[in-house]
Every structure is written in structure tokens, then in C-alpha cells.
Amino acid sequence: MEKKRIRRRIAHDMPPSGTRLKGRYKGRDEYAKVVEHAGTKSGIGIHYRGKIYSSMSAAAREATGQSINGWIFWRVV
């Protein structure tokens, strides 16, 4: 009998407002902050370099200039 492989979906809820984030790219540290923002679906956005991004991946893409998983790039400070 063959075992059935079960994939579990990981819940990626945005961190709470006020959380500081740090990412590292090409030897430099990048900082962002989770803020409340009515313009996003979740009501929370990522403030990075004077702009609000609707997801961690969008802010990470801005920081690196390439497509990247924001959950891997950003760490809680």
C-alpha cells in the first residue's frame, strides 16, 4: 500500500502593527516597519523607504530589485 503525501498549508498572517523588520541584501541592512494602513486588504502594510507596500514580498522586491519571497527576506528585529 502506497503512503499518501499530505501537504500542509502554512498560514502567513501579517505580523502585528509596530513590528520592525530587517532584511540583508548585498551586504547592506534594510529596515521596514509593519503599520496599519486602510488601503490594503488586511488593513496592515509594510512601510519601507517612505512608501507603504501591501505585502512583505512587495517590500522585499523593492529592496532587492528582484522577485523574492518576503517571508524569507524579512526577519523580525
PDB file of N, CA, C and O in Angstrom, chain B, residues numbered from 101:
ATOM      1  N   MET B 101       0.840  -1.177   0.000  1.00  0.00           N
ATOM      2  CA  MET B 101       0.000   0.000   0.000  1.00  0.00           C
ATOM      3  C   MET B 101       0.892   1.251   0.000  1.00  0.00           C
ATOM      4  O   MET B 101       1.855   1.347   0.761  1.00  0.00           O
ATOM      5  N   GLU B 102       0.553   2.184  -0.854  1.00  0.00           N
ATOM      6  CA  GLU B 102       1.330   3.413  -1.003  1.00  0.00           C
ATOM      7  C   GLU B 102       0.869   4.468   0.007  1.00  0.00           C
ATOM      8  O   GLU B 102      -0.327   4.675   0.214  1.00  0.00           O
ATOM      9  N   LYS B 103       1.852   5.127   0.629  1.00  0.00           N
ATOM     10  CA  LYS B 103       1.516   6.199   1.574  1.00  0.00           C
ATOM     11  C   LYS B 103       1.102   7.441   0.802  1.00  0.00           C
ATOM     12  O   LYS B 103       1.715   7.805  -0.202  1.00  0.00           O
ATOM     13  N   LYS B 104       0.071   8.070   1.283  1.00  0.00           N
ATOM     14  CA  LYS B 104      -0.401   9.305   0.670  1.00  0.00           C
ATOM     15  C   LYS B 104       0.330  10.486   1.305  1.00  0.00           C
ATOM     16  O   LYS B 104       0.392  10.607   2.529  1.00  0.00           O
ATOM     17  N   ARG B 105       0.873  11.338   0.470  1.00  0.00           N
ATOM     18  CA  ARG B 105       1.608  12.504   0.944  1.00  0.00           C
ATOM     19  C   ARG B 105       0.635  13.634   1.251  1.00  0.00           C
ATOM     20  O   ARG B 105      -0.194  13.997   0.417  1.00  0.00           O
ATOM     21  N   ILE B 106       0.742  14.175   2.431  1.00  0.00           N
ATOM     22  CA  ILE B 106      -0.143  15.264   2.852  1.00  0.00           C
ATOM     23  C   ILE B 106       0.655  16.555   2.874  1.00  0.00           C
ATOM     24  O   ILE B 106       1.706  16.640   3.510  1.00  0.00           O
ATOM     25  N   ARG B 107       0.142  17.563   2.168  1.00  0.00           N
ATOM     26  CA  ARG B 107       0.777  18.878   2.192  1.00  0.00           C
ATOM     27  C   ARG B 107      -0.012  19.771   3.132  1.00  0.00           C
ATOM     28  O   ARG B 107      -1.234  19.882   3.029  1.00  0.00           O
ATOM     29  N   ARG B 108       0.686  20.388   4.025  1.00  0.00           N
ATOM     30  CA  ARG B 108       0.034  21.316   4.950  1.00  0.00           C
ATOM     31  C   ARG B 108       0.309  22.734   4.502  1.00  0.00           C
ATOM     32  O   ARG B 108       1.437  23.099   4.168  1.00  0.00           O
ATOM     33  N   ARG B 109      -0.724  23.503   4.504  1.00  0.00           N
ATOM     34  CA  ARG B 109      -0.601  24.904   4.117  1.00  0.00           C
ATOM     35  C   ARG B 109      -0.167  25.712   5.337  1.00  0.00           C
ATOM     36  O   ARG B 109      -0.748  25.589   6.415  1.00  0.00           O
ATOM     37  N   ILE B 110       0.838  26.521   5.158  1.00  0.00           N
ATOM     38  CA  ILE B 110       1.348  27.361   6.240  1.00  0.00           C
ATOM     39  C   ILE B 110       0.586  28.677   6.220  1.00  0.00           C
ATOM     40  O   ILE B 110       0.480  29.323   5.178  1.00  0.00           O
ATOM     41  N   ALA B 111       0.061  29.070   7.361  1.00  0.00           N
ATOM     42  CA  ALA B 111      -0.657  30.340   7.466  1.00  0.00           C
ATOM     43  C   ALA B 111       0.357  31.467   7.601  1.00  0.00           C
ATOM     44  O   ALA B 111       1.162  31.486   8.532  1.00  0.00           O
ATOM     45  N   HIS B 112       0.310  32.391   6.676  1.00  0.00           N
ATOM     46  CA  HIS B 112       1.209  33.542   6.708  1.00  0.00           C
ATOM     47  C   HIS B 112       0.389  34.777   7.043  1.00  0.00           C
ATOM     48  O   HIS B 112       0.012  35.538   6.152  1.00  0.00           O
ATOM     49  N   ASP B 113       0.120  34.970   8.296  1.00  0.00           N
ATOM     50  CA  ASP B 113      -0.577  36.172   8.732  1.00  0.00           C
ATOM     51  C   ASP B 113       0.460  37.274   8.891  1.00  0.00           C
ATOM     52  O   ASP B 113       1.587  37.031   9.323  1.00  0.00           O
ATOM     53  N   MET B 114       0.062  38.474   8.538  1.00  0.00           N
ATOM     54  CA  MET B 114       0.976  39.606   8.687  1.00  0.00           C
ATOM     55  C   MET B 114       1.326  39.785  10.158  1.00  0.00           C
ATOM     56  O   MET B 114       0.480  39.575  11.027  1.00  0.00           O
ATOM     57  N   PRO B 115       2.570  40.173  10.444  1.00  0.00           N
ATOM     58  CA  PRO B 115       2.932  40.468  11.830  1.00  0.00           C
ATOM     59  C   PRO B 115       2.105  41.642  12.346  1.00  0.00           C
ATOM     60  O   PRO B 115       1.579  42.417  11.547  1.00  0.00           O
ATOM     61  N   PRO B 116       1.981  41.786  13.647  1.00  0.00           N
ATOM     62  CA  PRO B 116       1.185  42.892  14.192  1.00  0.00           C
ATOM     63  C   PRO B 116       1.795  44.256  13.876  1.00  0.00           C
ATOM     64  O   PRO B 116       3.005  44.389  13.695  1.00  0.00           O
ATOM     65  N   SER B 117       0.938  45.250  13.815  1.00  0.00           N
ATOM     66  CA  SER B 117       1.367  46.616  13.565  1.00  0.00           C
ATOM     67  C   SER B 117       2.405  47.041  14.609  1.00  0.00           C
ATOM     68  O   SER B 117       2.263  46.749  15.797  1.00  0.00           O
ATOM     69  N   GLY B 118       3.432  47.723  14.155  1.00  0.00           N
ATOM     70  CA  GLY B 118       4.505  48.165  15.046  1.00  0.00           C
ATOM     71  C   GLY B 118       5.732  47.266  14.991  1.00  0.00           C
ATOM     72  O   GLY B 118       6.787  47.640  15.502  1.00  0.00           O
ATOM     73  N   THR B 119       5.617  46.099  14.388  1.00  0.00           N
ATOM     74  CA  THR B 119       6.744  45.168  14.290  1.00  0.00           C
ATOM     75  C   THR B 119       7.797  45.735  13.346  1.00  0.00           C
ATOM     76  O   THR B 119       7.480  46.185  12.245  1.00  0.00           O
ATOM     77  N   ARG B 120       9.051  45.707  13.789  1.00  0.00           N
ATOM     78  CA  ARG B 120      10.157  46.166  12.946  1.00  0.00           C
ATOM     79  C   ARG B 120      10.750  44.968  12.227  1.00  0.00           C
ATOM     80  O   ARG B 120      10.889  43.889  12.803  1.00  0.00           O
ATOM     81  N   LEU B 121      11.099  45.167  10.959  1.00  0.00           N
ATOM     82  CA  LEU B 121      11.647  44.101  10.124  1.00  0.00           C
ATOM     83  C   LEU B 121      13.031  44.484   9.624  1.00  0.00           C
ATOM     84  O   LEU B 121      13.328  45.660   9.409  1.00  0.00           O
ATOM     85  N   LYS B 122      13.873  43.472   9.443  1.00  0.00           N
ATOM     86  CA  LYS B 122      15.218  43.702   8.922  1.00  0.00           C
ATOM     87  C   LYS B 122      15.511  42.661   7.850  1.00  0.00           C
ATOM     88  O   LYS B 122      15.235  41.475   8.029  1.00  0.00           O
ATOM     89  N   GLY B 123      16.065  43.112   6.749  1.00  0.00           N
ATOM     90  CA  GLY B 123      16.497  42.223   5.681  1.00  0.00           C
ATOM     91  C   GLY B 123      17.919  42.577   5.300  1.00  0.00           C
ATOM     92  O   GLY B 123      18.359  43.704   5.526  1.00  0.00           O
ATOM     93  N   ARG B 124      18.643  41.630   4.726  1.00  0.00           N
ATOM     94  CA  ARG B 124      20.018  41.892   4.325  1.00  0.00           C
ATOM     95  C   ARG B 124      20.172  41.542   2.851  1.00  0.00           C
ATOM     96  O   ARG B 124      19.819  40.447   2.414  1.00  0.00           O
ATOM     97  N   TYR B 125      20.712  42.504   2.090  1.00  0.00           N
ATOM     98  CA  TYR B 125      20.901  42.286   0.660  1.00  0.00           C
ATOM     99  C   TYR B 125      22.216  42.922   0.216  1.00  0.00           C
ATOM    100  O   TYR B 125      22.453  44.110   0.435  1.00  0.00           O
ATOM    101  N   LYS B 126      23.053  42.120  -0.405  1.00  0.00           N
ATOM    102  CA  LYS B 126      24.365  42.564  -0.901  1.00  0.00           C
ATOM    103  C   LYS B 126      25.159  43.321   0.167  1.00  0.00           C
ATOM    104  O   LYS B 126      25.742  44.371  -0.104  1.00  0.00           O
ATOM    105  N   GLY B 127      25.172  42.776   1.372  1.00  0.00           N
ATOM    106  CA  GLY B 127      25.982  43.331   2.448  1.00  0.00           C
ATOM    107  C   GLY B 127      25.401  44.531   3.173  1.00  0.00           C
ATOM    108  O   GLY B 127      26.040  45.070   4.077  1.00  0.00           O
ATOM    109  N   ARG B 128      24.215  44.958   2.801  1.00  0.00           N
ATOM    110  CA  ARG B 128      23.621  46.104   3.494  1.00  0.00           C
ATOM    111  C   ARG B 128      22.313  45.683   4.175  1.00  0.00           C
ATOM    112  O   ARG B 128      21.561  44.850   3.669  1.00  0.00           O
ATOM    113  N   ASP B 129      22.079  46.282   5.324  1.00  0.00           N
ATOM    114  CA  ASP B 129      20.859  46.009   6.077  1.00  0.00           C
ATOM    115  C   ASP B 129      19.744  46.931   5.600  1.00  0.00           C
ATOM    116  O   ASP B 129      19.958  48.127   5.398  1.00  0.00           O
ATOM    117  N   GLU B 130      18.564  46.370   5.423  1.00  0.00           N
ATOM    118  CA  GLU B 130      17.372  47.124   5.036  1.00  0.00           C
ATOM    119  C   GLU B 130      16.362  46.989   6.170  1.00  0.00           C
ATOM    120  O   GLU B 130      16.185  45.902   6.720  1.00  0.00           O
ATOM    121  N   TYR B 131      15.706  48.076   6.514  1.00  0.00           N
ATOM    122  CA  TYR B 131      14.744  48.076   7.609  1.00  0.00           C
ATOM    123  C   TYR B 131      13.371  48.499   7.122  1.00  0.00           C
ATOM    124  O   TYR B 131      13.247  49.354   6.245  1.00  0.00           O
ATOM    125  N   ALA B 132      12.350  47.899   7.693  1.00  0.00           N
ATOM    126  CA  ALA B 132      10.960  48.239   7.370  1.00  0.00           C
ATOM    127  C   ALA B 132      10.150  48.110   8.655  1.00  0.00           C
ATOM    128  O   ALA B 132      10.633  47.590   9.661  1.00  0.00           O
ATOM    129  N   LYS B 133       8.917  48.589   8.603  1.00  0.00           N
ATOM    130  CA  LYS B 133       8.049  48.520   9.779  1.00  0.00           C
ATOM    131  C   LYS B 133       6.633  48.163   9.338  1.00  0.00           C
ATOM    132  O   LYS B 133       6.145  48.662   8.324  1.00  0.00           O
ATOM    133  N   VAL B 134       5.984  47.301  10.105  1.00  0.00           N
ATOM    134  CA  VAL B 134       4.596  46.940   9.842  1.00  0.00           C
ATOM    135  C   VAL B 134       3.722  48.053  10.426  1.00  0.00           C
ATOM    136  O   VAL B 134       3.862  48.417  11.593  1.00  0.00           O
ATOM    137  N   VAL B 135       2.815  48.591   9.594  1.00  0.00           N
ATOM    138  CA  VAL B 135       1.958  49.702  10.014  1.00  0.00           C
ATOM    139  C   VAL B 135       0.509  49.413   9.638  1.00  0.00           C
ATOM    140  O   VAL B 135       0.231  48.613   8.744  1.00  0.00           O
ATOM    141  N   GLU B 136      -0.403  50.075  10.331  1.00  0.00           N
ATOM    142  CA  GLU B 136      -1.817  49.990   9.958  1.00  0.00           C
ATOM    143  C   GLU B 136      -2.016  50.857   8.723  1.00  0.00           C
ATOM    144  O   GLU B 136      -1.509  51.976   8.643  1.00  0.00           O
ATOM    145  N   HIS B 137      -2.766  50.317   7.755  1.00  0.00           N
ATOM    146  CA  HIS B 137      -2.993  51.049   6.514  1.00  0.00           C
ATOM    147  C   HIS B 137      -4.331  50.622   5.922  1.00  0.00           C
ATOM    148  O   HIS B 137      -4.506  49.462   5.549  1.00  0.00           O
ATOM    149  N   ALA B 138      -5.247  51.533   5.838  1.00  0.00           N
ATOM    150  CA  ALA B 138      -6.601  51.226   5.370  1.00  0.00           C
ATOM    151  C   ALA B 138      -6.640  50.847   3.895  1.00  0.00           C
ATOM    152  O   ALA B 138      -7.611  50.232   3.454  1.00  0.00           O
ATOM    153  N   GLY B 139      -5.629  51.189   3.127  1.00  0.00           N
ATOM    154  CA  GLY B 139      -5.625  50.923   1.695  1.00  0.00           C
ATOM    155  C   GLY B 139      -5.294  49.488   1.306  1.00  0.00           C
ATOM    156  O   GLY B 139      -5.290  49.159   0.120  1.00  0.00           O
ATOM    157  N   THR B 140      -5.016  48.634   2.280  1.00  0.00           N
ATOM    158  CA  THR B 140      -4.705  47.237   1.965  1.00  0.00           C
ATOM    159  C   THR B 140      -5.841  46.329   2.422  1.00  0.00           C
ATOM    160  O   THR B 140      -6.640  46.689   3.286  1.00  0.00           O
ATOM    161  N   LYS B 141      -5.892  45.158   1.828  1.00  0.00           N
ATOM    162  CA  LYS B 141      -6.952  44.190   2.127  1.00  0.00           C
ATOM    163  C   LYS B 141      -6.945  43.791   3.605  1.00  0.00           C
ATOM    164  O   LYS B 141      -8.005  43.671   4.220  1.00  0.00           O
ATOM    165  N   SER B 142      -5.769  43.588   4.168  1.00  0.00           N
ATOM    166  CA  SER B 142      -5.657  43.146   5.558  1.00  0.00           C
ATOM    167  C   SER B 142      -5.701  44.304   6.550  1.00  0.00           C
ATOM    168  O   SER B 142      -5.830  44.082   7.754  1.00  0.00           O
ATOM    169  N   GLY B 143      -5.595  45.541   6.054  1.00  0.00           N
ATOM    170  CA  GLY B 143      -5.568  46.697   6.946  1.00  0.00           C
ATOM    171  C   GLY B 143      -4.184  46.962   7.514  1.00  0.00           C
ATOM    172  O   GLY B 143      -4.002  47.847   8.350  1.00  0.00           O
ATOM    173  N   ILE B 144      -3.210  46.185   7.052  1.00  0.00           N
ATOM    174  CA  ILE B 144      -1.831  46.326   7.513  1.00  0.00           C
ATOM    175  C   ILE B 144      -0.927  46.406   6.296  1.00  0.00           C
ATOM    176  O   ILE B 144      -1.150  45.707   5.308  1.00  0.00           O
ATOM    177  N   GLY B 145       0.089  47.250   6.360  1.00  0.00           N
ATOM    178  CA  GLY B 145       1.039  47.384   5.265  1.00  0.00           C
ATOM    179  C   GLY B 145       2.464  47.395   5.786  1.00  0.00           C
ATOM    180  O   GLY B 145       2.698  47.409   6.994  1.00  0.00           O
ATOM    181  N   ILE B 146       3.415  47.388   4.857  1.00  0.00           N
ATOM    182  CA  ILE B 146       4.833  47.428   5.201  1.00  0.00           C
ATOM    183  C   ILE B 146       5.373  48.789   4.773  1.00  0.00           C
ATOM    184  O   ILE B 146       5.350  49.130   3.590  1.00  0.00           O
ATOM    185  N   HIS B 147       5.857  49.563   5.738  1.00  0.00           N
ATOM    186  CA  HIS B 147       6.428  50.879   5.451  1.00  0.00           C
ATOM    187  C   HIS B 147       7.917  50.692   5.196  1.00  0.00           C
ATOM    188  O   HIS B 147       8.670  50.290   6.083  1.00  0.00           O
ATOM    189  N   TYR B 148       8.327  50.993   3.960  1.00  0.00           N
ATOM    190  CA  TYR B 148       9.733  50.853   3.576  1.00  0.00           C
ATOM    191  C   TYR B 148      10.116  52.026   2.688  1.00  0.00           C
ATOM    192  O   TYR B 148       9.506  52.252   1.643  1.00  0.00           O
ATOM    193  N   ARG B 149      11.119  52.759   3.106  1.00  0.00           N
ATOM    194  CA  ARG B 149      11.638  53.920   2.364  1.00  0.00           C
ATOM    195  C   ARG B 149      10.555  54.905   1.934  1.00  0.00           C
ATOM    196  O   ARG B 149      10.521  55.356   0.789  1.00  0.00           O
ATOM    197  N   GLY B 150       9.677  55.227   2.872  1.00  0.00           N
ATOM    198  CA  GLY B 150       8.682  56.262   2.633  1.00  0.00           C
ATOM    199  C   GLY B 150       7.436  55.824   1.893  1.00  0.00           C
ATOM    200  O   GLY B 150       6.551  56.644   1.645  1.00  0.00           O
ATOM    201  N   LYS B 151       7.340  54.541   1.530  1.00  0.00           N
ATOM    202  CA  LYS B 151       6.157  54.036   0.838  1.00  0.00           C
ATOM    203  C   LYS B 151       5.536  52.893   1.633  1.00  0.00           C
ATOM    204  O   LYS B 151       6.208  52.239   2.431  1.00  0.00           O
ATOM    205  N   ILE B 152       4.253  52.662   1.406  1.00  0.00           N
ATOM    206  CA  ILE B 152       3.537  51.560   2.054  1.00  0.00           C
ATOM    207  C   ILE B 152       3.307  50.468   1.009  1.00  0.00           C
ATOM    208  O   ILE B 152       2.783  50.732  -0.073  1.00  0.00           O
ATOM    209  N   TYR B 153       3.700  49.253   1.342  1.00  0.00           N
ATOM    210  CA  TYR B 153       3.519  48.099   0.458  1.00  0.00           C
ATOM    211  C   TYR B 153       2.492  47.167   1.075  1.00  0.00           C
ATOM    212  O   TYR B 153       2.421  47.031   2.296  1.00  0.00           O
ATOM    213  N   SER B 154       1.698  46.526   0.230  1.00  0.00           N
ATOM    214  CA  SER B 154       0.605  45.689   0.721  1.00  0.00           C
ATOM    215  C   SER B 154       1.059  44.316   1.191  1.00  0.00           C
ATOM    216  O   SER B 154       0.297  43.600   1.842  1.00  0.00           O
ATOM    217  N   SER B 155       2.293  43.941   0.868  1.00  0.00           N
ATOM    218  CA  SER B 155       2.784  42.629   1.296  1.00  0.00           C
ATOM    219  C   SER B 155       4.275  42.700   1.620  1.00  0.00           C
ATOM    220  O   SER B 155       4.978  43.626   1.215  1.00  0.00           O
ATOM    221  N   MET B 156       4.726  41.707   2.353  1.00  0.00           N
ATOM    222  CA  MET B 156       6.144  41.635   2.686  1.00  0.00           C
ATOM    223  C   MET B 156       6.963  41.374   1.427  1.00  0.00           C
ATOM    224  O   MET B 156       8.086  41.864   1.304  1.00  0.00           O
ATOM    225  N   SER B 157       6.412  40.608   0.495  1.00  0.00           N
ATOM    226  CA  SER B 157       7.115  40.306  -0.752  1.00  0.00           C
ATOM    227  C   SER B 157       7.263  41.543  -1.630  1.00  0.00           C
ATOM    228  O   SER B 157       8.296  41.720  -2.276  1.00  0.00           O
ATOM    229  N   ALA B 158       6.252  42.394  -1.662  1.00  0.00           N
ATOM    230  CA  ALA B 158       6.334  43.621  -2.458  1.00  0.00           C
ATOM    231  C   ALA B 158       7.428  44.534  -1.905  1.00  0.00           C
ATOM    232  O   ALA B 158       8.176  45.134  -2.677  1.00  0.00           O
ATOM    233  N   ALA B 159       7.530  44.645  -0.597  1.00  0.00           N
ATOM    234  CA  ALA B 159       8.579  45.468   0.019  1.00  0.00           C
ATOM    235  C   ALA B 159       9.959  44.840  -0.210  1.00  0.00           C
ATOM    236  O   ALA B 159      10.931  45.555  -0.450  1.00  0.00           O
ATOM    237  N   ALA B 160      10.046  43.523  -0.137  1.00  0.00           N
ATOM    238  CA  ALA B 160      11.320  42.832  -0.381  1.00  0.00           C
ATOM    239  C   ALA B 160      11.753  42.999  -1.838  1.00  0.00           C
ATOM    240  O   ALA B 160      12.941  43.157  -2.121  1.00  0.00           O
ATOM    241  N   ARG B 161      10.787  42.965  -2.760  1.00  0.00           N
ATOM    242  CA  ARG B 161      11.089  43.172  -4.178  1.00  0.00           C
ATOM    243  C   ARG B 161      11.666  44.574  -4.402  1.00  0.00           C
ATOM    244  O   ARG B 161      12.596  44.749  -5.189  1.00  0.00           O
ATOM    245  N   GLU B 162      11.115  45.560  -3.711  1.00  0.00           N
ATOM    246  CA  GLU B 162      11.631  46.934  -3.811  1.00  0.00           C
ATOM    247  C   GLU B 162      13.045  47.023  -3.236  1.00  0.00           C
ATOM    248  O   GLU B 162      13.890  47.737  -3.775  1.00  0.00           O
ATOM    249  N   ALA B 163      13.302  46.307  -2.154  1.00  0.00           N
ATOM    250  CA  ALA B 163      14.616  46.352  -1.502  1.00  0.00           C
ATOM    251  C   ALA B 163      15.702  45.677  -2.335  1.00  0.00           C
ATOM    252  O   ALA B 163      16.856  46.104  -2.312  1.00  0.00           O
ATOM    253  N   THR B 164      15.335  44.624  -3.070  1.00  0.00           N
ATOM    254  CA  THR B 164      16.329  43.835  -3.804  1.00  0.00           C
ATOM    255  C   THR B 164      16.343  44.078  -5.301  1.00  0.00           C
ATOM    256  O   THR B 164      17.343  43.805  -5.965  1.00  0.00           O
ATOM    257  N   GLY B 165      15.241  44.590  -5.839  1.00  0.00           N
ATOM    258  CA  GLY B 165      15.159  44.784  -7.275  1.00  0.00           C
ATOM    259  C   GLY B 165      14.835  43.515  -8.041  1.00  0.00           C
ATOM    260  O   GLY B 165      14.923  43.486  -9.268  1.00  0.00           O
ATOM    261  N   GLN B 166      14.465  42.481  -7.329  1.00  0.00           N
ATOM    262  CA  GLN B 166      14.097  41.217  -7.979  1.00  0.00           C
ATOM    263  C   GLN B 166      12.993  40.520  -7.211  1.00  0.00           C
ATOM    264  O   GLN B 166      12.735  40.845  -6.052  1.00  0.00           O
ATOM    265  N   SER B 167      12.347  39.573  -7.846  1.00  0.00           N
ATOM    266  CA  SER B 167      11.265  38.832  -7.206  1.00  0.00           C
ATOM    267  C   SER B 167      11.842  37.960  -6.087  1.00  0.00           C
ATOM    268  O   SER B 167      12.794  37.210  -6.302  1.00  0.00           O
ATOM    269  N   ILE B 168      11.258  38.067  -4.895  1.00  0.00           N
ATOM    270  CA  ILE B 168      11.773  37.333  -3.743  1.00  0.00           C
ATOM    271  C   ILE B 168      10.640  37.101  -2.746  1.00  0.00           C
ATOM    272  O   ILE B 168       9.719  37.912  -2.649  1.00  0.00           O
ATOM    273  N   ASN B 169      10.706  36.025  -2.027  1.00  0.00           N
ATOM    274  CA  ASN B 169       9.717  35.715  -1.007  1.00  0.00           C
ATOM    275  C   ASN B 169       9.980  36.594   0.217  1.00  0.00           C
ATOM    276  O   ASN B 169      11.025  36.479   0.857  1.00  0.00           O
ATOM    277  N   GLY B 170       9.032  37.466   0.535  1.00  0.00           N
ATOM    278  CA  GLY B 170       9.201  38.383   1.658  1.00  0.00           C
ATOM    279  C   GLY B 170       9.287  37.688   2.997  1.00  0.00           C
ATOM    280  O   GLY B 170       9.909  38.210   3.922  1.00  0.00           O
ATOM    281  N   TRP B 171       8.668  36.504   3.125  1.00  0.00           N
ATOM    282  CA  TRP B 171       8.721  35.758   4.382  1.00  0.00           C
ATOM    283  C   TRP B 171      10.111  35.194   4.633  1.00  0.00           C
ATOM    284  O   TRP B 171      10.477  34.913   5.774  1.00  0.00           O
ATOM    285  N   ILE B 172      10.876  35.030   3.580  1.00  0.00           N
ATOM    286  CA  ILE B 172      12.268  34.563   3.721  1.00  0.00           C
ATOM    287  C   ILE B 172      13.194  35.760   3.901  1.00  0.00           C
ATOM    288  O   ILE B 172      14.126  35.700   4.703  1.00  0.00           O
ATOM    289  N   PHE B 173      12.952  36.845   3.168  1.00  0.00           N
ATOM    290  CA  PHE B 173      13.835  38.021   3.209  1.00  0.00           C
ATOM    291  C   PHE B 173      13.788  38.761   4.545  1.00  0.00           C
ATOM    292  O   PHE B 173      14.833  39.059   5.124  1.00  0.00           O
ATOM    293  N   TRP B 174      12.602  39.056   5.030  1.00  0.00           N
ATOM    294  CA  TRP B 174      12.453  39.861   6.254  1.00  0.00           C
ATOM    295  C   TRP B 174      12.524  39.004   7.503  1.00  0.00           C
ATOM    296  O   TRP B 174      12.001  37.890   7.537  1.00  0.00           O
ATOM    297  N   ARG B 175      13.173  39.532   8.527  1.00  0.00           N
ATOM    298  CA  ARG B 175      13.223  38.932   9.864  1.00  0.00           C
ATOM    299  C   ARG B 175      12.734  39.958  10.868  1.00  0.00           C
ATOM    300  O   ARG B 175      12.935  41.158  10.684  1.00  0.00           O
ATOM    301  N   VAL B 176      12.099  39.496  11.919  1.00  0.00           N
ATOM    302  CA  VAL B 176      11.625  40.397  12.968  1.00  0.00           C
ATOM    303  C   VAL B 176      12.826  40.841  13.797  1.00  0.00           C
ATOM    304  O   VAL B 176      13.652  40.025  14.206  1.00  0.00           O
ATOM    305  N   VAL B 177      12.907  42.150  14.037  1.00  0.00           N
ATOM    306  CA  VAL B 177      14.010  42.722  14.837  1.00  0.00           C
ATOM    307  C   VAL B 177      13.602  42.746  16.290  1.00  0.00           C
ATOM    308  O   VAL B 177      14.375  43.186  17.142  1.00  0.00           O
TER     309      VAL B 177
END
